[in-house]
Amino acid sequence: MTHLMKLKEIPFDLIKNGEKTIEVRLYDEKRKLIKVGDTIEFSKLPDLDEKLTVLVQALYIYSDFEGLFTDFSAEKFGAKDWDVKSQVDNMHQYYSEQVVKQYGVLGIKISLL
């Protein structure tokens, strides 16, 4: 199955360059459909005309961002030299603590196709 997702320019380019190998999302109903072996087509914001496709290699389900970012090096997330708190604070720009408590978070280990 192929899943469609959007990404801002910097994370899109980090994945494209092989510098980001784990994408982070809320573990909501849409993300619960993702399985190992599926593909994800990322469209680059804002124009959505550049795309890249990745293979889902593994899924890491956590109750919060802190646990996920503690268990893997910042480089995997394209956040070289970031500490765990900085990574968590960055993700809370997109997802409130309330919604994280409701759904949990997902790390998606990916490789370019």
For each residue, the residues with C-beta under 8 A, 3 or more apart:
1: 33 35 38 39
2: 38 39 40 41 53
3: 30 33 34 38 39 40 41
4: 40 41 43
5: 23 25 40 41 42 43
6: 42 43 44 45 48
7: 11 12 15 23 42 43 44 45
8: 11 12 44 45
9: 12 13 44 45
10: 13 14 78
11: 7 8 14 15 20 23 78
12: 7 8 9 15 16 42 44 45 50 52
13: 9 10 16 17
14: 10 11 17 19 20 78
15: 7 11 12 18 19 20 21 23 42 52 54 78 110 112
16: 12 13 52 112
17: 13 14
18: 15 21 112
19: 14 15 75 78 80
20: 11 14 15 23 76 77 78
21: 15 18 76 109 110 111
22: 60 72 76 77 107 108 109 110
23: 5 7 11 15 20 40 54 107 108 110
24: 65 68 77 91 105 106 107 108
25: 5 28 31 105 106 108
26: 31 95 99 100 103 104 105 106
27: 31 32 61 103 104 105 106
28: 25 31 32 103
29: 32 33
30: 3 33
31: 25 26 27 28 34 106
32: 27 28 29
33: 1 3 29 30
34: 3 31 38 40 56 59 106 108
35: 1 38 56 59
36: 56 57 58 59
37: 55 56
38: 1 2 3 34 35 55 56
39: 1 2 3 53 54 55 56 113
40: 2 3 4 5 23 34 53 54 56 108 110
41: 2 3 4 5 51 52 53
42: 5 6 7 12 15 51 52 53 54
43: 4 5 6 7 48 49 50 51
44: 6 7 8 9 12 47 48 49 50 51 52
45: 6 7 8 9 12 48
46:
47: 44 50
48: 6 43 44 45 51
49: 43 44
50: 12 43 44 47
51: 41 42 43 44 48
52: 12 15 16 41 42 44 112
53: 2 39 40 41 42 112 113
54: 15 23 39 40 42 110 111 112 113
55: 37 38 39 110 111 112 113
56: 34 35 36 37 38 39 40 59 108 109 110
57: 36 109 110 111
58: 36 108 109
59: 34 35 36 56 106 107 108 109
60: 22 68 71 72 106 107 108 109
61: 27 104 105 106 107
62: 65 67 68 71 104 105 106 107
63: 67 101 104 105
64: 67 68 88 100 101 104 105
65: 24 62 68 69 87 88 91 92 100 105
66: 69 70 84 88
67: 62 63 64 70 71
68: 24 60 62 64 65 71 72 105 107
69: 65 66 72 74 77 84 87 88
70: 66 67 84
71: 60 62 67 68
72: 22 60 68 69 76 77 107
73: 76
74: 69 77 79 80 81 82 83 87
75: 19 78 79 80
76: 20 21 22 72 73
77: 20 22 24 69 72 74 82 87
78: 10 11 14 15 19 20 75
79: 74 75 82 86 87 90
80: 19 74 75
81: 74
82: 74 77 79 86 87 90
83: 74 86 87
84: 66 69 70 87 88
85: 88 89
86: 79 82 83 89 90
87: 65 69 74 77 79 82 83 84 90 91
88: 64 65 66 69 84 85 91 92
89: 85 86 92 93
90: 79 82 86 87 93
91: 24 65 87 88 94 95 105
92: 65 88 89 95 96 97 100
93: 89 90
94: 91
95: 26 91 92 99 100 105
96: 92 99 100
97: 92 100 101
98: 101 102
99: 26 95 96 102 103
100: 26 64 65 92 95 96 97 103 104 105
101: 63 64 97 98
102: 98 99
103: 26 27 28 99 100
104: 26 27 61 62 63 64 100
105: 24 25 26 27 61 62 63 64 65 68 91 95 100
106: 24 25 26 27 31 34 59 60 61 62
107: 22 23 24 59 60 61 62 68 72
108: 22 23 24 25 34 40 56 58 59 60
109: 21 22 56 57 58 59 60
110: 15 21 22 23 40 54 55 56 57
111: 21 54 55 57
112: 15 16 18 52 53 54 55
113: 39 53 54 55
